Amino acid sequence: MSAKKQDTVVGYAAIEAHNVRTKPETLLIVLDPDGNLRQIVTLAFHEPPEYQPPERWFAQLLNRGIDQLSYGKDVQGVAGATLSSRAAIDSARKVLAVFQVMLKQPKN
């Protein structure tokens, strides 16, 4: 989904749902017009709360490219929330990949 202001795209948003361990999580992933990660919001998390990465953890994903989202290398892990943090990174990478294939404008 794109957001526009006076016919100019100001960003994109995607809702990404997946299972973390055995229960679902839903994230809202927001990109700027150039396809940079701007915000990730947890919309639903049905695993135990202690398995959810804190909001400040998501901040380290922002402004990174798809090739800068390697768990443990580019992004620090979260003790007790390994599966959910890996799932969030996978979701961000998926949304970035879709942007690159479907929406990114070729440079002239």
C-alpha positions in Angstrom: 0.0 0.0 0.0 1.3 3.4 -0.8 0.7 6.7 0.9 0.4 9.8 -1.2 0.3 13.6 -0.7 -0.9 15.6 -3.6 -0.2 12.7 -6.1 3.4 12.2 -4.8 4.3 8.9 -3.0 5.5 9.7 0.5 5.9 6.1 1.6 4.7 2.5 1.6 3.4 0.2 4.2 3.0 -3.6 4.3 1.3 -5.9 6.8 3.4 -9.0 7.2 2.0 -12.0 9.2 3.9 -15.2 10.1 4.2 -17.7 12.8 7.1 -17.2 15.3 7.2 -20.6 17.0 3.7 -21.9 16.9 1.6 -18.8 17.2 1.1 -15.8 14.8 2.7 -12.4 14.8 1.7 -9.5 12.6 3.9 -6.5 11.8 3.3 -3.2 10.0 6.5 -2.4 8.1 6.8 1.1 6.8 9.2 2.2 4.0 10.0 5.7 2.7 9.6 6.5 -1.0 13.2 5.2 -1.7 12.5 1.8 0.0 14.3 2.5 3.3 12.9 1.0 6.5 11.3 3.8 8.5 9.2 2.0 11.1 8.2 -1.5 12.3 5.2 -1.8 14.5 3.9 -5.0 16.1 0.2 -5.2 15.5 -0.3 -8.7 17.1 1.9 -11.0 19.0 0.4 -14.2 20.3 3.5 -15.9 21.8 4.2 -15.2 25.5 5.1 -11.5 26.0 8.7 -12.3 27.2 9.4 -13.7 23.7 8.7 -10.4 22.0 11.6 -8.1 21.2 11.4 -4.7 22.8 10.6 -1.6 20.7 14.2 -0.3 21.0 15.4 -3.5 19.3 13.3 -2.7 16.2 15.0 0.6 16.0 18.3 -1.0 14.9 16.6 -2.3 11.8 15.7 1.1 10.5 17.5 2.7 7.6 19.2 -0.6 6.7 19.2 -2.2 3.3 18.2 -5.8 2.6 21.8 -6.8 2.6 22.4 -5.2 6.0 19.9 -7.3 8.0 21.9 -10.4 9.0 21.0 -11.7 12.4 24.0 -11.7 14.7 26.2 -9.9 12.2 24.4 -6.6 11.4 21.6 -6.9 13.9 22.1 -7.8 17.6 20.1 -10.7 18.9 17.7 -10.6 21.9 18.2 -13.1 24.7 14.9 -15.0 25.1 13.5 -13.7 21.9 15.7 -15.3 19.2 12.9 -16.8 17.1 10.7 -13.7 17.1 13.7 -11.4 16.3 14.7 -13.7 13.5 11.1 -13.7 12.2 10.9 -9.9 12.3 14.2 -9.6 10.3 12.9 -12.1 7.8 9.7 -10.1 7.4 11.6 -6.9 6.9 13.8 -8.5 4.3 10.7 -9.9 2.5 9.0 -6.5 2.4 12.3 -4.9 1.1 12.6 -7.6 -1.5 9.1 -7.0 -2.8 9.8 -3.3 -2.9 12.9 -3.8 -5.0 11.2 -6.1 -7.4 7.8 -4.5 -7.7 8.1 -0.8 -6.9 11.6 0.5 -7.1 11.9 3.0 -10.0 14.9 2.4 -12.3 17.5 5.1 -12.2 17.9 6.9 -15.5 
